């Protein structure tokens, strides 16, 4: 088939950049189109959850992101009566051998985007800015993206990662069900200021004629900027310089704004597409599901969409079954629906409880927000690690399982001592590497068992028979896997 590229990615936010990176690092042609003249400068998604850091590691950006962010930024809360209290955002959460990242990483979205663009450039891919897609046409052989300058870009597949107002989704006629609550709003801005230390996330209770509200000021690491969030008692408040100066100048301790950059009024909008795939076109990130910003779920869910889809598209290019692509929607749509519910509940708690709502979250909700429990398993009630679950890390002498997984897409943990090659996977002698027994305690293998770990760090299969061919639905836990001696 004669095409200009293998995959066209529409949208250059974190979701689109990760999807492109997953393809480019595996040697496939990818073109990234973005309608904006330059990368978005504002503070939208400023938290990267632990699970997202894990799945980004094989792309080669996690260490860079960690170096530019911070895991520890306690809340300092200022009440109306002048009292101040401090609290840990995630008390008791510390890294473990199986979970190297225990807390969300605070880092401005523009910095995350910058790191992803730099990594993509290392693969020879740059973003085509001012490239507005106005139509999408597809047939049995490929997809054509039609641009507003009359260019026509032909590819085998197309990924729509172009945000909540997605042109791609609208061109496909895909429904976008949900609700918009105009009465629930916040002012968001990127600012520079004086008067506060940068070692805390500062929140201030506000009271006005319209009721209670709060001001949030979060310092952005490795940057002079702060992310400002204002839930005002005034339902008609607007994000303009005069308003922001008035609110900030009125708080105590004394704070003064030096510069106001990007600003916007956010309204509660919770929606999800009724399909994530239409033939050769896929939807990911905000184009497929729009979240409340509370709890830092939207950016992370979009990145994990991109990881899931990216390696599957690459596998199909390399000869895997086309049915593998159907598992993208089957896996990601239920996850998106569950996280929409979580982010909406967090939004209600934060927006309805004043400044304290940022920190006063039930432990169960806080744990869900880390996204470490996301699973694609089909038997939710079963105990132990099952196909579809996250594959934990483990120390292996002078290395770790996560570090070894960087060397190949698929990994087989062989607890039977047999390291014969498995097509498309690296095979590790699990017992020889497991010098302290942590791997065996974590994965609890039966005698002679083998465990297959997918490219996205989820278990694909475990059993005592022949390992399923990589790149097939049966290697993902989507087909019957109880034969061939499988103890499940």
C-alpha positions, 0 to 999 in steps of 0.5 A: 500500500502506497502511503505517506506514513504508517500512522498519522497522529492528530494532536501534540499533547502528551497523549499524541506525543506518547503514541508517536513515540511508541511507534517511532522507537520501534522503527515505524513511520509516524507523522504528528499534526497539531493545529496550534502554532506552538506547544500549549504553554499553560498549567493543565495537567501538572501531576504524573501518577506512579503507574504512568511513570512506570509505563513511560519508562521503556520510552526513555523519558521517566528519568528525565521527568523525575529529574525535573519534578518533585514527589514531595510537596506538602499542603499548607492550608490557611483557614479564614480564622488565621490558623495554618495547618500542614499535612502530607499529601500522601501520608505513609506512601513510600517506594517499595521493591515492587513499586518504585514510584509511590507518589504522584510527580508534580511537574508542569504539563508544558515541561512534560510536553517538552521532554516528550518532544525532545525524545521524539526528535531523537527518533527523527520526528518533529511536530507539524504545527499549524497543521489543521485537520478538517476531514478524515476519509478512510477505506479498506486500505488506509486513511487520508487526513485532509488539512485546511491548506488542501494537503492530503496525508495518507497513512495506514492508521490514524490516531485522534488525540486532538482534545475534547473538541476533537475534529477527528471524533466529529468527522467520524460521527462518534457520540460524546456522551456526558454532562457539562456543568456551567455552574461548577467552575474554576479559574486556572492560571500560570503566574509568577509571584512573591511572598510564599515559600516554594516548599509547600502547596499553599491553599487559602479558604475564601468566603464571600457573598456567594458562599465559600471558595478557595485559592490554590497556589502550587509552585512548579518545580524547575520553573519560576511559575506557579499553578493558580486555581481559584474556586470563587464564591462569585459564580460569575467571576472571570479569569482576567488580570484585575480579578486575579490581582484582587483575589491574591492581593487580599489574602494573608500572608501578603502575596503579590503577583508579578506576572500572569501568563496563561489563564482560563475559566474551567467548567466541569465537563465529563464525557466519553466517546461511545467508540474508541475505534472506527475501522482504521481510526482510533481515539485517545486521551481527551478526544475519547474521554474528558475528565475533571482536573481534580486528582490528576487523572485526565493526562495520565489516562490519556498517556496510558491510552497511547501506550496501550495503542502504540505498541499494538499498532507497532505489533500489527505492522510487524506481523501480529494479528489485526484482531490485536487492535480490537483489544484497545477499546476492549481494555481502555474504555472500561478503564476510562469509564471507571476513572471518569467516575473517580475524577468526578467524585474527587471534583465534588469533594475538592470543589465542595469543601474549600481548600481542605478538599485538596488534602482531605481525601479518603485513602481508598480514593487516593490509592485509586488515583495512583492508577497502580490498580488498573487491570485488564483482567476478566475475573475481578474476584480471583486472588493473586496476580492474574493476566491483565494485572500490573506486573510489579517490579522486583530487585534482581541482584544488581538490577531490577525487573523493570530495568531488564524489561527495557531490553525487550517488548515482551518478557518471559519469567521462566520459573522452570529453569528453561530459557529456550528462546520464545519468538518475540520475547526475552526469556529470563531465568527467574530463579537464577536472577531472584537472589533474595526471593522477592520475585517468587514471593511477589508472583507466587509461581507454581512449579514449572510455571512461566509468566508472560509480561506484555510491552505495557507492563501487564501480565499477559499469560501464566501457565506451565504450557507453551507460551502463547505467540506474542502479539495475539489476543491470547497473549493478553488474557483476551482468549481462553488460556486454561489449556496447555497445563495452565493452572487457572 
